[in-house]
Amino acid sequence: MKTFLSLLLCMSLSAQAEIIDFTRIRQKKVRKLMAENALVLKEDFNRLETTCFQDDGSYSKNTKSFLIKASPDAVWAAYKGSKPRQCWIGKLVSFGCLYDSPNTPMVYDDNEYSGMKVGQILFIQLRLFGGIYKLAVAHKVVAVNEEARSLQICYLKRGASEGSQFIRLIPTPEGYTEVLHETYYKSSSAFRDKRIYPGIHEKVISAYHENVASTLRTDFLVSR
């Protein structure tokens, strides 16, 4: 009887809790970051905390603007709907996995994606200095504003940086879309914040925005 009850309990727990499939996450640094945060079950993501930007004068700021030759509506749909593995790919970055919501499966490199929404947590791996150094980074989507066509993404606690990234779409007189990407960040190293972070960050987000634009099969220009 005890064996039967134990089996029923295990079946019940399995039905309620999705175990993270680390065999489907190819990046070693992403797996390590998730292990360091004790992310074994999908429900473990509920306890992760963010370090969003606070306007207290302690953050550095990085601003980049991009021009995509498509309408704001089309570009907004691309930012919300493009698969992570399409957007986070290139020489510097690769997509690890994504926590979607309590009621949907984890998103790995090879399965479906229902679109960007508040609460999603993205894990990517950066390949820096020609591949000598690799770093896993996690972001959480905290705002998706349909009316303003804007997004806010926050860093997670215990990461290399604190702060937020804001992406906003602005119509141009020609009917195209300016994508304004503002990042407020800080870390324990002033040297890193001033000398290392800006250049790497700009290369990574430039690749991201160009990848999103490529899903529209249209021209992409860095305006500043």
CORDA-V242907 format. One line per field, one symbol per residue. phi: phi as a letter, one per 30 degrees, with the letter a starting at -180 (. if undefined). psi: psi as a letter, one per 30 degrees, with the letter a starting at -180 (. if undefined). Layout:
phi: ???
psi: ???
This chain:
phi: .ddddddddddddddccdddcddccdddddedddddchcccdddddcdccbdecdciccdbbbbbbccdadeddddddddcddedddcaldcbbdcabdcadcbdeccdcbdbcjdadjdbccbbccchijdbbbcbbbbdcabcdddhbbbbcdcdicdbckbcccbcbdcedicbcccccbcbabdbddddccceeddeddddddddddddddchbdbbdda
psi: eeeeeeeeeeeeeeefkkkkjffgjfkeeeeeeeefghjelefffffkllilkkigggklkkkkkkkkilleeeeeeeeefkkefeeikaefkkkdlkkdlfgllkjafgalkflklkfkkkklkkjlhgfekkkkkklkjfkjjeefhlkkkklllgafllalkkkkkkklffgakkjkjkkkllafjeeeeeeeeeeeeeeeeeeeeeeeefffhlkkkjf.
